[in-house]
């Protein structure tokens, strides 16, 4: 069930569960399509409601076909997409370059989410054809898990951990998550890495393949190893869950082995992954200092930044560690310029996220504490006039 099957057994079961919960597939009708006419391209406000800089893309944008052709290199998942994905809404991120226009393959990444019309609907930016292809299988994996009874914050079957139990996620790094959410993160990025492997193994474009290995596989494989340990050590499952995880672990073993072999062949080192919450209980003086909302955090100039779309990788030359930031942690990091207090950072984020500053403040403090603990920020107490 976990690994995509050539006979589409897992697809059939997922669809059956979705139908039991009321899903009825809407025909493509007169809408534009891709995936050989099986998947509709429809308007959906899923991304534009969340990200004001995302605007609808043309359904004939060349990156749509380019992404579809990449997934075609993984035939059983190409077919799975035809069955499990009903429609995709496409957007352009106006802040990012577009590889179809510039001929660049180095813009790998996307902003994506489920669509607003339920099972089988997806929304994604298409600035990068590789990033769009990854987004499609990523979101399809989420839909598949939901159909099987696992939501982000709850589970009807497979996972039996109490919802109050929280664990470190390999993807969402700024807070602890329920085991159901950990499995979602792990499973969706396993699909992404497996697609990367299929693309690279096909050997259609050497420069692009190396870029995928360096930007995607080298970052995600260590995260998948981390997530594997969290699930192995902590997951409580029912009978269906035991079968699902047995198959998943076997599939992940292959993905990790094949992925690391590709990195070896390219001479690419995997990125070091240290979860920001690993030392959550040992925050030292940083925690005390951050009790004062007037503390001013400042990024160290020696830290290398690698923008990965909605994420960012930070690398400390001194400590020789890499830290991966999700979108919320990245937003906090970018505001730590030595000119804003912790309170002011929370206030500025509250305006863009339409949340109260008071609700955001604990998360901002936790993120800044971890960044400081890893030696990426320096903190100054008191007002900004004291300088850093």
Order of alpha helices (4+ residues) and beta strands (2+ residues): alpha-beta-beta-beta-alpha-alpha-beta-alpha-beta-beta-alpha-alpha-alpha-alpha-alpha-alpha-beta-beta-beta-beta-alpha-beta-alpha-alpha-beta
